[in-house]
Amino acid sequence: MLEVSIFAILALFMLGGSIAMITSKQTVFSAFGFLVTMIGLGGMFALLNSQFLAIAQIMVSVGAVVILSMLTILTVNAKEENLPKEPHKYKWIMFSILLVTPFTILLYKTLIILPDHFSTIGTINAKVVGKLLFSEWVLPFEILSILLLSAMVGAIVIARKKRKRPGKKERRA
Amino acid sequence: MSTASILVSVASFVLGALLALLTIPVLVWLERRIASLVQDRLGPNRTNVFGFRLGGVVQSFADVVKLLLKEEYYPGHIKMGRWLFMLAPVITFSAALLAFMAIPFADTLQIDGEALRVQALPIDFGVLWYLAIGAIGVLGVIFGGWLSHNKYALLGAARAGSMVVSYELPLGLSILSFIITYNTIDFNAMVQWQSGTFFGFLPAWGILVQPLASIVLIVALFAETNRNPFTVAEGESEIVAGYMTEHTAMKFAMYFMGEYVAMNTASAVIITVIFGGYQIPWVSTEMMLENFSAFAVVMMVSVPVIVGLLIKWMRKNNTVRPTVSTDGGRNFETKVLTIALLSMTALIEVILLYLVFVADSALANSITVMLFQIVVFVVKLMMFNIFFILIRWTVPRFRYDQVQHLGWYYLLPLSLLNLFITAIIVVGVNP
């Protein structure tokens, strides 16, 4: 009963946070909604007795994603009147909900039978995750790191100042 | 769950909450007194309750009353998001408070074969908890700064955010090299690792085993907690009060107290990771439990000496100048405090004598050792808080670009290099 009530509270927080994130006009409140959702998700993982995932969720999503997006919001500092007008926002949201519903049902039906096909580990702590990452899943892990590296290099290339090649006139001068 | 485990967890939770919350007035008082002593003046020492000054700590309670009764001014230009504007200081405060809860105050207590952690949150991934929860604190700063709709507050929030981004990396990397050295992510196991010796005679404290990572850790924690010389987010000579500009009364006090709780947490992390936590050098918990009578004798000798020195110091200092006619109850206070301290010492002596000669229970012995370790922890914690305060009043504030330069150009490469060397040595020593 206790678990169910904790689950209900966390789910309410997550639902409220994600709805606030989609519907609020000002980006700061969206970021706050995202923060609430991510903390709720961390709580869900903790409820499933996987402490490492819970903490990693909070560390990555809150410590990195929310703070970086907040920095962007601070830098842009959009005024109320400069935000884009969205007259048909709720219609679009309803439409996309209708569009996604069949896939959600499919996903639910797939996910609900998944636990029968995997062995369950009692508690998932950092040691278990680390050993799995560096034994069974080492190839996907390394591929992911290459992906991140290429993203980083791309970001640096885009952000670098463009050096002008000296034109003919300048060379003469 | 046995009764003992419930009792120990409730007691350690209460202890954690008290250590985090009750140190705030003490720290505010220490800050003002130490600042005054550094600047060659005395600081607040007049406020009293029935003649009891306690060196001026009572001043902090007067401050609290002042902050509570202040007008709750609300800037008129904040149209939307008042609730988040009010909530932002609470986020900062509670994140700092929660991060403190993973610190062990004493070694694991063994009762009937059950290992009980003396930790407010009995978790074995404390390092990750600190890194995850500690990072939430800056979000309160950013939300508050943005919602103030004020250029100074916005600048302060942007500075706080970008400083956290640039110092989180060296902090994480230096803690990672400690994790590799100690081979654990549990704060308590880290402290137990440090109770050994290093080269045969040095205590195996993190600062001696990993000097470079220790320095990076201390500097990064100074920046994370927004203390001088990294107070660029609230640099009052440049941007009024930074993110706190529009916050008044208790909202301001929440930010203010959050800073002290964060400083307390940072000191606790520093002593746990690199200064042996609740241990005294060369002496591990098992050693104290095995030679309990020797430990008790040492305690019986040292407690009266320390208390005697304290009483002598108090008698010398808690007086007025000879030209002043009334002493305002200072003699009375000294007398009462002397009696209290002496009776406390006598009580400790009696209890220790009873434990050594009459009772012979392992449980009572381990509880005594636990209490001793808690005292050692609190003394170390206060020493590091004083270190934080002394740094604030001796070093001037860095310019903002200097802060970023230090973080990205020096601390990050240094911690990466240290991580590399540590990994090579650890793999080389235990292949």
Interface residues (C-beta under 8 A of the other chain):
Chain A: Q26 V28 F29 F32 L35 Q51 F52 I55 A56 I58 M59 V62 G63 V66 I67 L68 M70 L71 I73 L74 T75 N77 E80 N125 A126
Chain B: M80 G81 L84 I123 D124 F125 L128 W129 L131 A132 I133 A135 I136 V138 L139 I142 F143 G145 W146 L147 L154 A157 A158 G161 S162 V164 V165 E168 I185
